[in-house]
Structures are given as C-alpha cells and as structure tokens.
C-alpha cells in the first residue's frame, strides 16, 4: 500500500477511505475534513486499487464544490483524473437525458427553464386565469415541493391539504401542460425524468450501472426524495456507494431536503458501514463545546460530539445591547479593537451572520459610518432592493411630482396603481407635512394596493415583506418625510462611495445570512439577533420539526468560527416595523451568559 496517500489522514478518516467496497456512510461533523476524505478515497481507488477513473462518479450540490474536488484530484492523479463524472445531480441528469432523450419521451433539443423562465410561465397562467392575488413565487414553491417528492398534478390533492391546494393543483396542471408544449423541462424535471427513465427502461439504467461502479455523494443530508431515488437506482447493482453527511447541518427542508435520507440509506443498503468523523480541525474546543450544548437539545437525529487538538481557546462572548443600533455599534467597535491589538488581523477574518436579510440594514449603515469595508454576500444592499426602491419612488413623487426617474419606476408597477397614486397625490399634495412618514407609507400601501403584490406564503415575498417592515422602522425614527428622504439619500450616497472605494478591494469583512454561511469558515464570527422571533424565527416556533431545524441553523453558524465567537441580542428592537421588548433566544437560555 502506498502510505503517502493516507499520511495526512487521522485514524477514522483512513478507515473510511480504505473501506472501498459496499455501501458506506460517513457522518462528518463540521470542520472534520470531509472533502479531504472524499478526494483521498478517489485517489485511493485509482492508485491503490487500480479502479478505472472513468467508472467513478462524484455527486455534489454546487459547481464550486465540484470544481474544487476536480482540481484536488487532478493535482494528485497527475493527468489521470478523467473521472466518469464530477458535478451536481442536475448536471448529471442533463447528460443522461441528452443521450437518451427519445426514451425519456423528450424532444431532442429540449429547453431547460431556469427559475425566471419558470415564473414567467406561471405568470402567464395567473393572467389567463385572473389569479392576480397570488404571485408566481407562491405557485413555483409548491410545484417544486411536489416535484421533489415526485408528486404529479393529478395526485397533488392527495398529498397536500391546505386552503389553496386545489388552486395550486390546477396551476400545476396547466404549468406542466405548457412546459410539455414548449418542449421544456425545469430543474426539478431533470431529476424526475431521469428517475422515470431508469424505472421504465431498465436497459438504460443497466447501461449506466455497467459504466459506473463507484459513487461518492457529498452533503447527503441535503438530498431530496428524487435525488435519493436516483442514487439508489444507480448504485443498486454495484453497491459501491459512499455518502457523506451530517444530521446537524441539515437546514434546507424548505427547499425539499429530507434529513431522513441518511437513515433510509442504512435501511435500503443492508450491511452498510458507518464511520464517524468527530475530530474537528477548524475550531477551538470552547466553540465546539458550546456548539454541542446547543445541538444536543435536538432529539430526532444523531448528534456528533466534536473534539479538537487545537487550543482550548477563548470563552464564547455574549453581549446584550439596548437596541439593534447599539448592537451594530458594538460589533463594529469590537472589530476595530481586535484589529488594533493584532496587526495580522484583517476585515476578511470577520463574518457577521444573521437570520433574516432585513437585519443587514442597521449593520450596513453602522459599518459605513465607521468606514469599514464590507461585502454583502448573496444579497443586495438594503436600499437597492426592488421593493424598497419602489416605495421610495412613491415617497419622492409626493415631494416632487415631476421627478422623472421615480415617475418611470412607478409607471412600470401598473396603470391602475399609477392612477390610484395620482388620486392620492391630489388629496395629499397640500398637506404632506401634516402626516408622519410612517402614516404616509401606510396611505400609499392602502391606496395603490402595494402590499397586495406580495404573498406572505411565498418564501421570497415573505422576505420582501420583512424588508418593507424594516423600512417602516426607519420611518418611525424620521417622522418628517423630507428628513426621512434626506437620511436615505445620505445613506445611499455613502453606499455608492463605499462601492467605488471597495469594488476591487478583497480586504472586506463579510455580511451574510446563516443559510449562506454553510460550508464557510472565519477566524472571528458574530451571530447577531439571537432572540425569540428571529432565531428561532417566528414562523418556526410552533412546529417541533422546524424548531429543530432552526437550532441546526444556529449550530451551522456557530461552527463557522475558528477562533472567537460572539453571540449578541438586544433588550429592545424595532423588528419588522414595530418596537418591542426582546427575549433572548431559547437556544441560549440554558447557557451561562455573562453580558458585557
């Protein structure tokens, strides 16, 4: 055996690698080196066991992860890295369907609809059926949820029982009919049609089972029902399948991920061996102990107890601010302090994590005030978000009715809304100063039906509604409309200047939601707003399953930290348009907190 292949692995990692035959489950905790194990296993198969690289398939969830694995494997195999496939489930299915399009009952040149194409098609159906009260996002969410479980329009009502289920089933039916007429498939169809192809045409499945003998799947806890079926079908002959996952990092049930797939695997692949990777190479033991204390409260799934040879490190810092403004100032000043006492620290060493996109506003404004370069990962600056710009356009026109940019913007929101706004303007033009900004906003919302454009049952729209309520929080602080618009203009100007100055600057601290932080790591992590209603989110507190997922989300945030972790909350908070007293999250209620 070429021991150099395994020299960088610990005992448990080595055991997982050399167990190359039969079904294997690798339960890999955060920072335990799962990518290294997967890559090494491929190297081991090719170099040590002389497995043909073309018979190996690696399935991932992002193109970025696939590219990283390809690069690592290519480096070590020195040009012999022509694996059978490395990439996402969707890209694998595209390859299958392009080759066997006829058997899959598809047009040879079938078109793949992205999310925007999908919503455009649904919008056409909404218009045809005069269903303007519902958004395309609302229907696409439920259609995708159904498809993730291989539920057709015909049996939708058998599986979904809610007040609009009949309406969704009807839209789903017409959506699929239009998709077929257009020779189109959406991303969910790519998976479904591949599974159906394999189920109906066993010779096609046999072709791929003969071609591919070894399967390695990353982030298996994030697979949905269809992805699980696909994995099962591909590996049912050879049984040489390795899945890597962590129950405690399952945070995507809202998009169809099924945490039970790890348990199903052990049942469907009898004789599977399970390996536990609990040695962490990322964090201090203090951070890991805190993470375990949090996640161990979950009772529906196995928990890994992570340990490390790293230094014990510093205690987790808890801080309670008076309000969200003070919270943001504390974070900014703490970053300034840490950089001042350690010249090696730079802004990219810091990440500020939060539960909802709306929370970024206060943080952005404070960081601008402190002249701290930052980047908002996976999101849009608060005042650049479409729904915010639309509201600001209405408000600006009340002050200056000939302002052309705002005028053109609200005209695009529809002739009826524009006419209603003109009526409102005529009623208010001579009395604008009599009303506080918040009340003016409410009058606009009511007169033009602005909030009716958003559906709270649509996850994307729900986030937009949270942003709108956050804007109301700003309005409360600036009751005079002129003062409010001046404040927004000043902040936007600072945004623009910040963008110019930091555009090509890689030395920026990171702002992102907890969901976006998965898979990343930072020396110093601040998790802000750890309060009831935010974390756990108000929509989750009455559902035990959702509550456990919120706790897993918090756990994911905690385990991003390598050296120092801060947990902050507030006594009072303007949350979604109203001020109220805050309660520390139940997740930290049992922890010994020493507020600074």
N, C-alpha and C positions, 0 to 999 in steps of 0.2 A: 504493500500500500504506500502511495506517495503521501507521506505525512505532512508535507508542506501545504497540501490542500486544506488540511484541517487545523493547522497550527494556530490560527487566530480565533479558534472557537473554544468555548468552555465545554465542560463535560456533557451537559444536557443538549447543547447545540450540536455537538458531534454525534450524539446518539440519534438525534432527529435527522441528521444528514445521511448517516450510513444505513439507516433503515429505508432502503430504496425500493423494496418490493412490497406490494399490497397497499391497502388504504392506510393513510397516516393523518392524524390530527395534530397540529402544533398549536397549542394555546400559548400565545406570545404576548406578554404584558408590554405596556408602553416602554419604549426605550430598551427593549430586550434584544435588539439586533435581528429582527425577523427578516429584513431584506437581505442581510448578510447570510443568513441561513438558507434562504431560497436560492440565492445566487450560488452559494457554495454547493448546494445539492445538485444543481445543474452541472457545475464543474466536475463534481464527483462522478456523476452519471457518465459524463463524456470521457473524462480522463482515466478514471479508475475502473469503471465497469464497461467501458468501450461501447456505450449506448450511442446509436446513430443520432446526432443532434437533430436531424430532421423529424425524428419521432417524438420530440419533446414539445409540449405546449405549456406556455405560461400565461395565465389569465389575470389581468389586473383591472382596476377600476378607473384609472386615469392614464392618459397618454404619457403624462410626465413620469409616473411610476414605471411604465413600460420602457420608456427611453432610458431611464436610469439603470434598470436591470440589464437592458441590451448592452449599454456601454460597459458596465462592470464585467459582464460575461465575455464580451468581445476582447477586453483587455487581457483577461486570464486565459482565454482559449486561443489567442493569437491567430485569428483568422478562421478558426474552425467553429465559429459561433452561428452558423446558419441553422438556427433552430426552426422547428416546424412552424411555430407561431409564438410571438410575444406581443401582447396587446390587450385591449379591452374585450369584454364579451361582445359588445356591439360590432366592433371591427372584425372579430372572428366570424360573426354571423353574416356580415356583409360578404365576406369572402366565400362562405358556403353558398349563399343564395345567388350570387353572381355566377357561380359554377353550375348550380342545379336549379336555375330559375324555372325551368319548364316543369320539373317535378314538384316544385313548390307552388305551382299554379300562378306564377308571376309573369309579367311582361319582361322581355329580355332587357329592356332599358328602363326598368322601374326606377322611379324617382324617390329619393329619401327626403321626407319632410322634417325640417327641424322644428324647434318649439314655436318659432314665429309663424312658420308656414301652417302648423297645426292650428294655432289660434286664429289665423286668418280664415281658414276653412270653417272653423266653428262659428266665427263671426258672421259668415255668410248664412249659416243655418239660423243663427239668432235673428238676423234681419228678416229672413224668409218667414220665420215663424212668429215674428214680433215678440221676442222674448227679451226686450231691452233691459228688463230688471235684473238680469243675470249677466255676468261677464264671461268672456271666453275662458279665462283662467279657472273659473269655478268648474266648468264642464270638463276642461282638459285635465284638471286634478283628479276628478272621479273616474274619467275614462282611463287615465294612466293607472290609477289604483286598481281598477278592474282588470286591465290587461296584465298587470304584474301578477295577477292570480289566475290568468288565462280564463277570465270570465267574459263571455261574449255578450253582445247587446241583447240577445234572445234570453239569456239566463241571468241578466243583471238584477232583475227584481227578486229573484230567488235568493240572492246573496247580499243585497243592500236594502236596508229598511230605514229610510229617513223621509222627511216630509216632502222632499223634491225628487225622490228616487225615480218615480215614473217619468218625470220630465227629463232627467238625466239619461235614462234608458232610451228615450225617444231621440234625443240629440245624438247619443252614442250610435244608435242605429243609422241615422242619416249621415253622420260623420263617416262611418265605415263604408257606407254605400258610395259617398262622394270620393273617398280615398280609392276605392276599387275602380271607379270610373276613370279617375285620373292616373291610374297605374302607379299609385303612390303607396309608400309604407312609412309609418313613423318609427321612431326609435324603439318603441315597445314592440311593434310588429316584427322588427328584425329578429328579436328573440323568440317571439311566439311562432313565427312562420318557420324558423329553423327547427324548433322543437317539434312542431307538427310535421315537418318534412321528415325528420328522423323517425317519428312514431308511425307514419303512414308508409314510408318507403324504407324498409329495413335494409335493403341493399345499399342505399345511400349512407345510412348510418354505419353499416358494415365497412364501407369504403374508408370512412374516417377512423373507425376503430382499428382497422388494419394499418392505416397510415400513421396514426399517433398512438404511442404506447405508454407515454408518461405525461401526467397532467399535474401542474402545480398552480394553485389558486391562492391569490393574496386577498386579505381583508374579507374572509369568507362570511363574517358576521354581517356584512353589508349586502349579501346576495338576497334577491327576492325569490319568489316561488319558481318563476320561469328559469332564472339563472341556475337555481338548484337542480331543476329537472334536466337542464342542458348538461350540467356537469355529470349528473348521474348517468345519463344516456351515453355520453362519450366514454366514460370510464368503466362501464358495466362489464366489458369483456376483459380488459387487462387488469382491472382493479388497482393499477399503479397510480394512485391519485393522492396527492398531498395537499391538504387545505390548512391555511394559516389564519388564525383569527383570535379575537379576544372579546368575550361576552361584555366586558365592562366598557368597551369602546363602541358599542352598538348605539348609534344616535340618529339613524336615518329611517325610522319606521314610517315617518310622514311621507317618504317617497317610495315606500314599498319594501324596504329591507326587513327581513324576517330573522330575528335573533335565534329562533328555534332551529334554524338550518344546521347549526353546529351539532345539535342533539340528534336531528334527523339523520345526519351523515353517519353517526356511530351506529344507528339502528339499521340503516339501509346497506351499509358496508360492514357486514359482520366480520369480526376478527380484526377490526381496525386498532391500531396502536396510537395511544395519545402521549404526547410529550409536552412537558410544562416548562416554558422558558420564563423564569421568575427573576433572574439576575438582571438588574437594570444598569445600564451604562450611561444614563443621561443625568439623573437627578441625585440630590443628596438624600440621605436616609431620613432626615427630618421631613422633607417634602413627601417622600414615599409613605412614611408612617401616617401623615395627615391624609394623604390620598386613600390609604387603606381604611382609615377610620370613617371616611365619608362613604366609600363604595360598599363597605361591608354591611351597611344598613339595608342594601338590596337583598331580597330573599328569593328571587325567582331564577337566579342563574349562578353558576360557579364564579368564585372570586379568586383571583391570583394574589398572593401575598408577596409583593416585590421587595427585593433587598438589593443592596449595592456594596461594593468595596470602596466607593467614593467616601470622602469625608462626611461626618455626620451633618455638617453644615449649620446654617442659622435656623432659628425657630421661624415658623410662618408668622408673618406680621399681619395683625388685624387692626384695622383703623375704621372708626366711625366718625363721619363728618356730619356737620349740621344740616347740609343740603348738598345737592348734586354739584353746585358751583364750588363749594369748599372741597368736595371730594376730588374734583378735577384739578384744583389748585394743589392739593396735597400730592397727587400723583406727579404733576409737573415739577413741583419743588423737590420731591424725593428723587426724581431722575436727575435733576440739576445737582443735588447734593452728592449723589453716588458718583456722578461723572467727575465732580470737583475733587473727590478724595481718591479717585482711581483714574489716572490719565489713560489707561488702556481701554477703559470702557467707552463705547461709542453708542449713539442712538439705536443702531440696528440690534444691539444687545437687549433691547427692551421691547416688550409687547404689552399692549393694553387690550384686554379681552372683555367683551360684554355680551349680554344675551340678545338684545334687540338692536336693529340698525338705528332706531331713533335715539339711542343713547350716545351716539357718536357726536351729536351736535355740540353739547357742552364741552366735551373733551377737545374737539377741533378748535373751538373758539378760545379756550384757555391755552392750548398749545401755540396757537397763533400769537396770542398776547405775550407769551414767554419766548417767542422767536425760535421755537423748537421745530426742526424739520420732521415731518411725519408723512407716512403714506397710508391711505385708507385702502386696505386690501379687500378685493372682491365687492366693493361698493362704490357708490357715488357720493361726493361731498353733499352735506345736508341741503344746502341752499341750491344745489344743482339738480336735485331730484325733481322729476317732472311734476308731480303733484304739488310740490312746494312752489315751483316756478309759476304754475297755473294760478294758484291762489294769489301770489304776489302780483301777477299781471292784473287781476281784477282790482286789487287794492290800489295799485298805481294809477289805474284809469279813473278811479274815483277822485283822485287828486288832480290828475292831468289827463283829461279825456281824449287828447289828440296825440298821446304818446304812441308812436306807430308800432314799435316792437311788441308792446303789450297788447295793442289792439289786434294785430295779426295773430297773436298767440291765442287769444280767447275766441276769435272768429273760428279757429280750427276746432274748437270744442263743440261746435254745432250752431246752426242758425237760431234754433229755438232758445238755447241758453243765452245767446248773444242778445236776442230781442228782450228776454226777461231781465237781463242785466241792464239794458238801456232804460227799461221801465224803473228799475231800482235806482239807477243813477239820477233820473229825473226827480224821483221822490226825495233823494238824499242830498243832492248837489249843494244846496244852500245850508245844510245842517250837519255836514260831516263832522265838524268839531264838537258837536253835541254828544257824540257817541264814542265810547271807548273802543279801542281796536278789536278786542275780543268780540264785542257785540256786533261790530261791522262785519267781521268774518262770518258770524252766525247768520246775519241777514243775507249775505251773499250765498252761503250754503243753502239756505232755505229758498231763496228766490230763484236761483238757477238750477237747483237740484244737484249741486256739486257732489255731495256725499253719495248720492244715488248711483254715481258712476263706479262706485267701488262695492264689492261684495265681501262682507266680513267672513264668509265661508270659503272664500278663495284665499289660500295662504299668502300669495303675493299681495293681494289687495289688503289683507289684514295688516301687513307690514306697512303699506302705504297709509292706511288709516292711523296707525301709530305715529307715523311721521307728521301727519296733519295735526294730530292732537299735541305733538311736541311743539309745532309751530304756534299753537294756541298758548302753550306755556310761555313762549317768548312774548307773545302779545300781551299777556297779563302783566308783564313787567314794564311794558311800554304802552300805557293806555291811550296816549295821543298817537293817531295814525301817522302823522308826519315824523314823529320821533321814532316810531317803530320802523318805518321805511328807511329812515336815515341810519338806524342801527344795522339793519340788514345790508344796506349799501356799503357801510363801512366794513362789515364782516366779509362781504363778497369781494371788496377791494383787497382786503388782506389775503383772502383766498387766492385771488389772481396773482398778487405779488409773490405769495408763497409758492404758487405753482411755477412761476417764472424762475424763481431763485433755486428751487429744489428739483426741477424737472430732470436734470441729469445727475442728481445727487443720490448716490446709493447709501449715503450715511443718514438714513431716516429711521426714526422709531416706527413701530408697527401698530396700527389700529385695526382690529377685526372682530367679527363675532366669534363666539365659541365654536360654532359649527365650522367656520372657515379655518380655525386653528388646528384641526385634526391633521396629524402627520408632521407637524412642525415642532420646532423647539427653540427656546430662547434662554439666555442666561437669567434674565430678570422678567418676571411676569406679574402684572397687575390684573386681577379679576375684580371688576368694579360692579356695583349694584347688586351685591349678593343679598337680596331682600325678597321677602314674600311678594309674589305678583310679578317679579322679574325673573328670579331664579330660585325656586321653580316659577315658571311663567303662569300667569293667572288661568290660562286655558288648560293647564295640566293638573291643577291641584286636586281636582275631584275624581281623578282617574288613576288608580294604582299603577297600571302599566305605564302611563305617560309620566307619572311622578318618578318612577324608577328610571325612565329614560332621561329625565331632567337631571337626576342625580348622576347618571353616567356622563351627561354632558359636562357637568361641573367637574367630574373626575378627569375627563379629557383635558379640560382647561388647566387643572392642577398639574397634570403630568407633562405639560409643555415646558414647565420651569426646570431649569438645570441647577441653578444656584440659590436664587432668592425668590420667594413667593409672597405677594401681598394680596390680602382679601379685604375689600372695602365695602362699606354700606353707608347709609345716611339715616339721620333721625327723621328728617322731613324731605320730601321730594315732590317737585312738580312732575307728575307722571301722567303722560297722555292727556294733558290739558287741565289737570286739576292738582292742587297741592293737598297733601295729606301726610299724616304721620306714617313712617315706615317701620316695618318689623324685620329684624334680621332673619335671613333665610333659615328655615327649619334644618337645612343641611349643616349649618354651623352652630345651631342652638346647643348642641351637646358638647361642643368643643370649648376648651378653656381659652377664652379670649381676653386679652389684655389690651383694651383700647388706649391708643396714644392720645 
